[in-house]
Amino acid sequence: MPRQQGFTLIEILVAVAITALLAAMAFGGLNMVLDTADDTRAHQQRLRDLQLAMTLLARDLRQTVPRPVRTLDADTEPAFTAGRAADTLFSTTRSGWDNPAGQRRSTLQRVSWRVQEGRLIRSYHFHLDRAPDDTPRDLVLLDGVRTAELEVIDGGGQAHRSWPPEPTPEQIEQGKDNATLLPAGVHLRLELEGTGLIERYIAVAP
């Protein structure tokens, strides 16, 4: 009878070792592909969040109207303000607030943009003039905000850290103020984690 040929134990061990090595290399490559896909999705989501935030911000500014609002203390808050609070970029009155449900409210809306605890937040009030039960609604648009700076640009191209400017002596004598004065635009600088510095020049509606 002819002798039966087969694999020796050493050959089997070598084959198993090679198979395990190939499997480890394949798993490492697959894991790298999955990590890259996760990073890409996270980067794409970050870009979508940034685009949404800039779109909403530009829309608020371009729909600004010269309408001051009343505070709870019956004081007048100018139509556009900036630089009055450490964490608030600006507050403004904007038009074009859709009302598909036919609620009893104005189509004007008071909005504020601020950075709090590293988050870019848009707030709005349901009532244009303050009411005791009117609490602001917050929408978090971006996180990982390291720094945020806003300069307000007047009609002559001059940059201001705060707005509105103080009235001149002549205006004070005439009993006028700058509550309805709107800037020409703003210069926004945001430093974001993982993204870097973002700069935008946005015109304010005349």
Secondary structure in CASP SS format (residue, H / E / C, confidence):
PFRMAT SS
TARGET T0000
AUTHOR 0000-0000-0000
METHOD secondary structure of the structure
MODEL  1
M C 1.00
P C 1.00
R C 1.00
Q C 1.00
Q C 1.00
G C 1.00
F C 1.00
T C 1.00
L H 1.00
I H 1.00
E H 1.00
I H 1.00
L H 1.00
V H 1.00
A H 1.00
V H 1.00
A H 1.00
I H 1.00
T H 1.00
A H 1.00
L H 1.00
L H 1.00
A H 1.00
A H 1.00
M H 1.00
A H 1.00
F H 1.00
G H 1.00
G H 1.00
L H 1.00
N H 1.00
M H 1.00
V H 1.00
L H 1.00
D H 1.00
T H 1.00
A H 1.00
D H 1.00
D H 1.00
T H 1.00
R H 1.00
A H 1.00
H H 1.00
Q H 1.00
Q H 1.00
R H 1.00
L H 1.00
R H 1.00
D H 1.00
L H 1.00
Q H 1.00
L H 1.00
A H 1.00
M H 1.00
T H 1.00
L H 1.00
L H 1.00
A H 1.00
R H 1.00
D H 1.00
L H 1.00
R H 1.00
Q C 1.00
T E 1.00
V C 1.00
P C 1.00
R C 1.00
P C 1.00
V E 1.00
R E 1.00
T C 1.00
L C 1.00
D C 1.00
A C 1.00
D C 1.00
T E 1.00
E E 1.00
P C 1.00
A C 1.00
F E 1.00
T E 1.00
A E 1.00
G C 1.00
R C 1.00
A C 1.00
A C 1.00
D C 1.00
T E 1.00
L E 1.00
F E 1.00
S E 1.00
T E 1.00
T E 1.00
R E 1.00
S C 1.00
G C 1.00
W C 1.00
D C 1.00
N C 1.00
P C 1.00
A C 1.00
G C 1.00
Q C 1.00
R C 1.00
R C 1.00
S C 1.00
T C 1.00
L C 1.00
Q E 1.00
R E 1.00
V E 1.00
S E 1.00
W E 1.00
R E 1.00
V E 1.00
Q E 1.00
E C 1.00
G C 1.00
R E 1.00
L E 1.00
I E 1.00
R E 1.00
S E 1.00
Y E 1.00
H E 1.00
F C 1.00
H C 1.00
L C 1.00
D C 1.00
R C 1.00
A C 1.00
P C 1.00
D C 1.00
D C 1.00
T C 1.00
P C 1.00
R E 1.00
D E 1.00
L E 1.00
V E 1.00
L E 1.00
L E 1.00
D E 1.00
G C 1.00
V E 1.00
R E 1.00
T E 1.00
A E 1.00
E E 1.00
L E 1.00
E E 1.00
V E 1.00
I E 1.00
D C 1.00
G C 1.00
G C 1.00
G C 1.00
Q C 1.00
A E 1.00
H E 1.00
R C 1.00
S C 1.00
W E 1.00
P C 1.00
P C 1.00
E C 1.00
P C 1.00
T C 1.00
P H 1.00
E H 1.00
Q H 1.00
I H 1.00
E H 1.00
Q C 1.00
G C 1.00
K C 1.00
D C 1.00
N C 1.00
A C 1.00
T C 1.00
L C 1.00
L C 1.00
P C 1.00
A C 1.00
G E 1.00
V E 1.00
H E 1.00
L E 1.00
R E 1.00
L E 1.00
E E 1.00
L E 1.00
E C 1.00
G C 1.00
T C 1.00
G E 1.00
L E 1.00
I E 1.00
E E 1.00
R E 1.00
Y E 1.00
I E 1.00
A E 1.00
V C 1.00
A C 1.00
P C 1.00
END
